Amino acid sequence: MSPSEQHVARVEREIDMLKYKSLRYDIAPMQRRLEAELAALAA
């Protein structure tokens, strides 16, 4: 797996793990940041 593919996989995993965070955290900003990073990697 190339380094860029590994980075994409890592970001996807982080997005998936957000749903398991405590409700004390506002995950929306984190999710938007990660999705923007993922979109930039895909471009």
Phi, psi and omega in degrees: 000131182287162179302323180290323176294323177296319179296316178300315180297320180295317179294318178299320179294319178298318178298316180296323182286344180299327182291347179263359179290156178299150179293350177292337182268138173271102187276348184303311179297321179296317181294318178298318180298315181293321178293324177294320178296319179297317179297321179294323179291325182288335183284000000 
